[in-house]
Amino acid sequence: MPEASPTLLAIIELGGYPNLAPLYRELGFVAEVVGSQRKALASLKRRVPDVIVAEYNFQSDFRDRTSNLETLMALLQRHPEVKLICFYPPEYGHKLAALTERFPIFEAIAFPLEVTRVEAALRRAIGAPP
């Protein structure tokens, strides 16, 4: 029986970086792309992916959290097998570091994105050769 294709959930809230869908296809992912954390959480109720790619957006005006990722990461505590790859603005690296003390992130990649670095992280996430 053939091995199932790896699954990926891409959460693009702000964007502003290269379209990575061709890379996901090239690596054999069955990818779903959503535009909000709310849609991502709904997607996770239907299917838990192998990999999630998401942007880290620091928000000082949130009352009970500091970013867009906390709710997602709290949910992922029930699914430690899911690899989270996070894109972040370098000026908020220290805020992301504080978040990673509470929640594991497979890899954090600063903007501007280098597609080769994203590809390498995705390959590691699914155990594919470099």
N, C-alpha and C positions, 0 to 999 in steps of 0.2 A: 504494500500500500504506500503511495507517495506521501512524503512528509508535507504537512499543512504549511501554507505560507504564513510567515510572521504577520501579526497585525499591528497597526499603528494608529494612534489618535493624535492628530495635529490640532492644537488650539491656537488659532491666529486671532488675537484680539486687536493688536495695533498694526502688525505687519511692518512694512518698510524694509524688508530684506528679500533676497531672491526667492522665487517660487521653488520650493523643495519637492513638489509633487513628482517631477520626473526622476529625482534621485530616489525617492521612496519606491517608485515602480521599478527602477533599475535594480534595486537591492532585493526586489521580490516581495515587498510589503503589500498587504491589502490595507490601504489607508483610508481613513475617514477624516475629513477636515471640518472643523466647526469654528464659529466665530465668537464664542463666548464661553465663560466658565459654566454658565447655566446649561448650555447645550452640551458641554462636555460631561457634566454630571448626569444628564439624562442619557447620554450615550453609554456611560459606564454602567447604568442600570441594565442595559441590553446586552453589553459585551465588554469584557475586561480585556484590553489589548496587551500585547507583549511589551510595547514601547509607547510612551506618551512624549510628545514634543510640545513644549509650552513656553510662552514668554513670561518672564518675571517682571511684574509691574508694581513698583513700590507705591503705596498709597498712604500718605500721612493722615488723611482725613477719615480712614476707616476707624470705627469706634472700637471694635474688638479684634482687629487683626491689622497686619502691616502691609499685606500684599494681596494680589489676586489669587495666589496659589494655596493659601492655608486650608481652605475648605477641601480642595482637591487632594492635598497631601494628607489631610486627616483621613479622608476616605481610603487613600492608597495604603494606609497602615494595615488595612485588612487584606491587602494584596501585595505583599512584599516582593513578589516575583516580577512585578511591573517595573520596568526601567524608565525613569523620568529624566529626560534631557531638557535642560532649561537654557533659554537664551536670555541674557540680561544686559542692561546698560552698565558699562564699567563704573560709572559714578555711584551705582548702588550695590557694588560688590560686597561692601561691608554689611549691608542690610541682608543681602542674600546669605552671606556667611552665618549670620545670626539665625536665620531660618533653618539652615542645614544642620545646626546644632540640635534642632528638634525633629527634623524630618530628613530622611536620606534622599539625596539627589544623585542619580547615576553619573551625570556629567553636566557641568555648567559651562556655557560657551558665551563669551562676551561679544557684544556688537562692536564693530561691524562683523557679521558672520563670514567665516571662511568656509566655503562649502566642503572643502577637503577635510576640515576638522569635523564638521557635522557628519560627513560620510564615515570617517573613522570611528566616531562615537556610535553611530548606528550599527556598524559592523561588529564592534565589541559587544553591543547590547544583545545581538542575536547569535554571537559566537561564530560569526563568519570570518574567513581569512581576510587579512588586510589588503 
